[in-house]
Structures are given as structure tokens and as C-alpha cells.
Amino acid sequence: MKKGILFTSLALLLSVVFTGCSCSKDGAYNFSYVEYAENGENKETDCSNPTGEREVEVCALVSAIRFNEISINLADKNISFILGDEAAEEGFYKIKDGKVLISETEDGEYVNIFKDFNMDIRYDDKAIKIHQDFFTIVYKR
């Protein structure tokens, strides 16, 4: 019995070593979709062809702020918000209780940069989510 458990554990370890672990948060996260509620029902849209009053409203807000054009890049402890070919904002990040906090310097104070807009950034299930009370913008790798 012990040999079977040992062999299984060793096989699992070797498979992670040789295939790599996708556990890292590093990478480019691109706009995927928006989550919102309508008439008590949770819905998702990529805003490519919005229909219905609520979906049109949510997509107009996302588009006006250009959140659907931003990509977010995590690399080591650095975060970059990229709009087109240029980094719109750069800094250092930490994840605390599922929330992404950002600082201008590595030793500085880490804060929610969207606090004044009643929004926050969350890291959840290999996705970055910019959350507001009425909708959540989801970015995936």
C-alpha cells in the first residue's frame, strides 16, 4: 500500500516537473466578457453584439471607459495596464484576500487604485476581475 502511494506521488511530481505547472499568475490577461445581473438573473456578454436594454447599458459603460481595450500583464511582482501598444499604468502588485492591491514602488503602500470609483480588482480562478457593484469585467489568459 505504501509503495502504491509513493509511486503515485512520485509520478505526479514528475509530471508537474516535465510538463510544467500553470500555477503562476504571470502572463497577459485580455478582456473576455462582462458579468452583470438583469431581472435577478446572472448574465455574461463579450459586448460584440449587445442586445437588451441592460446589456447595451453595461457594454456602453465598459466601452466608454475602454476597459474592453485594456490588457493586464502580470510579471513577477509587476503589473501593467496596457492600452494599445502603450502601458497606461505600471506598478507593483500584491494579492491580499483575493484583491489585487497596487503600489508605485515595491516598498510602498499597496492600495486599491479604483477605490474612488467604487471598484476593485480581484484575482479569482486564474482570471483578473475588475468589479463594480453593477458589473464585473473579466480578463483571462
C-alpha positions as a Python dict, from the first residue, in 0.01 Angstrom:
ca = {
    (1, 'M'): (0, 0, 0),
    (2, 'K'): (278, 244, 93),
    (3, 'K'): (464, 165, -231),
    (4, 'G'): (149, 244, -432),
    (5, 'I'): (106, 583, -265),
    (6, 'L'): (477, 659, -301),
    (7, 'F'): (474, 561, -669),
    (8, 'T'): (162, 772, -738),
    (9, 'S'): (310, 1075, -560),
    (10, 'L'): (638, 1039, -748),
    (11, 'A'): (456, 1007, -1082),
    (12, 'L'): (254, 1321, -1007),
    (13, 'L'): (566, 1515, -910),
    (14, 'L'): (748, 1408, -1226),
    (15, 'S'): (453, 1502, -1447),
    (16, 'V'): (447, 1853, -1296),
    (17, 'V'): (826, 1888, -1342),
    (18, 'F'): (824, 1776, -1705),
    (19, 'T'): (500, 1937, -1823),
    (20, 'G'): (526, 2247, -1611),
    (21, 'C'): (276, 2389, -1370),
    (22, 'S'): (35, 2654, -1488),
    (23, 'C'): (1, 2771, -1128),
    (24, 'S'): (177, 3100, -1196),
    (25, 'K'): (-30, 3416, -1210),
    (26, 'D'): (219, 3571, -1455),
    (27, 'G'): (103, 3641, -1807),
    (28, 'A'): (-113, 3867, -2021),
    (29, 'Y'): (-482, 3887, -1934),
    (30, 'N'): (-714, 4012, -2206),
    (31, 'F'): (-1075, 4124, -2197),
    (32, 'S'): (-1301, 3820, -2208),
    (33, 'Y'): (-1652, 3920, -2101),
    (34, 'V'): (-1866, 4123, -1863),
    (35, 'E'): (-2080, 3970, -1588),
    (36, 'Y'): (-2397, 4156, -1488),
    (37, 'A'): (-2741, 4092, -1344),
    (38, 'E'): (-3068, 4153, -1521),
    (39, 'N'): (-3406, 4085, -1361),
    (40, 'G'): (-3237, 3881, -1089),
    (41, 'E'): (-3057, 3659, -1342),
    (42, 'N'): (-2678, 3649, -1381),
    (43, 'K'): (-2566, 3707, -1739),
    (44, 'E'): (-2243, 3736, -1939),
    (45, 'T'): (-2160, 3923, -2258),
    (46, 'D'): (-1849, 3990, -2463),
    (47, 'C'): (-2017, 4311, -2586),
    (48, 'S'): (-1966, 4213, -2950),
    (49, 'N'): (-2339, 4239, -3026),
    (50, 'P'): (-2526, 4372, -2721),
    (51, 'T'): (-2900, 4320, -2711),
    (52, 'G'): (-3146, 4421, -2446),
    (53, 'E'): (-3150, 4744, -2251),
    (54, 'R'): (-2932, 4633, -1958),
    (55, 'E'): (-2667, 4464, -2177),
    (56, 'V'): (-2645, 4773, -2401),
    (57, 'E'): (-2608, 4993, -2091),
    (58, 'V'): (-2331, 4777, -1938),
    (59, 'C'): (-2141, 4748, -2267),
    (60, 'A'): (-2164, 5125, -2323),
    (61, 'L'): (-2004, 5187, -1981),
    (62, 'V'): (-1729, 4931, -2043),
    (63, 'S'): (-1662, 5077, -2386),
    (64, 'A'): (-1667, 5440, -2265),
    (65, 'I'): (-1401, 5362, -2004),
    (66, 'R'): (-1220, 5149, -2268),
    (67, 'F'): (-1191, 4854, -2030),
    (68, 'N'): (-1260, 4621, -2324),
    (69, 'E'): (-943, 4754, -2494),
    (70, 'I'): (-711, 4712, -2196),
    (71, 'S'): (-494, 4410, -2132),
    (72, 'I'): (-335, 4347, -1794),
    (73, 'N'): (9, 4195, -1767),
    (74, 'L'): (145, 4033, -1452),
    (75, 'A'): (519, 3959, -1445),
    (76, 'D'): (686, 3860, -1120),
    (77, 'K'): (567, 4135, -882),
    (78, 'N'): (490, 4388, -1156),
    (79, 'I'): (156, 4483, -1306),
    (80, 'S'): (96, 4677, -1628),
    (81, 'F'): (-230, 4802, -1770),
    (82, 'I'): (-177, 4818, -2146),
    (83, 'L'): (-395, 5016, -2383),
    (84, 'G'): (-298, 4952, -2745),
    (85, 'D'): (80, 4943, -2769),
    (86, 'E'): (146, 5157, -2462),
    (87, 'A'): (148, 5082, -2091),
    (88, 'A'): (-117, 5313, -1945),
    (89, 'E'): (-23, 5235, -1584),
    (90, 'E'): (255, 5031, -1426),
    (91, 'G'): (338, 4936, -1072),
    (92, 'F'): (387, 4655, -825),
    (93, 'Y'): (108, 4430, -704),
    (94, 'K'): (18, 4203, -415),
    (95, 'I'): (-287, 3984, -377),
    (96, 'K'): (-449, 4003, -34),
    (97, 'D'): (-776, 3822, 41),
    (98, 'G'): (-837, 3781, -333),
    (99, 'K'): (-798, 4155, -402),
    (100, 'V'): (-519, 4296, -618),
    (101, 'L'): (-352, 4589, -443),
    (102, 'I'): (-108, 4813, -628),
    (103, 'S'): (185, 5036, -532),
    (104, 'E'): (407, 5269, -733),
    (105, 'T'): (714, 5126, -556),
    (106, 'E'): (787, 4777, -430),
    (107, 'D'): (826, 4903, -72),
    (108, 'G'): (534, 5147, -91),
    (109, 'E'): (180, 5125, 37),
    (110, 'Y'): (-37, 4880, -160),
    (111, 'V'): (-388, 5013, -224),
    (112, 'N'): (-699, 4963, -434),
    (113, 'I'): (-637, 5207, -720),
    (114, 'F'): (-1006, 5206, -821),
    (115, 'K'): (-1140, 5287, -473),
    (116, 'D'): (-1259, 5636, -576),
    (117, 'F'): (-1473, 5474, -848),
    (118, 'N'): (-1629, 5219, -607),
    (119, 'M'): (-1445, 4941, -791),
    (120, 'D'): (-1175, 4692, -705),
    (121, 'I'): (-950, 4443, -882),
    (122, 'R'): (-979, 4077, -788),
    (123, 'Y'): (-781, 3768, -877),
    (124, 'D'): (-1007, 3467, -890),
    (125, 'D'): (-988, 3132, -1065),
    (126, 'K'): (-699, 3229, -1297),
    (127, 'A'): (-878, 3547, -1404),
    (128, 'I'): (-847, 3913, -1318),
    (129, 'K'): (-1179, 4080, -1248),
    (130, 'I'): (-1249, 4450, -1221),
    (131, 'H'): (-1555, 4454, -1000),
    (132, 'Q'): (-1815, 4724, -954),
    (133, 'D'): (-2149, 4683, -779),
    (134, 'F'): (-2340, 4655, -1107),
    (135, 'F'): (-2099, 4461, -1326),
    (136, 'T'): (-1767, 4273, -1333),
    (137, 'I'): (-1520, 4292, -1620),
    (138, 'V'): (-1335, 3962, -1663),
    (139, 'Y'): (-987, 3925, -1814),
    (140, 'K'): (-839, 3584, -1888),
    (141, 'R'): (-509, 3450, -2019),
}
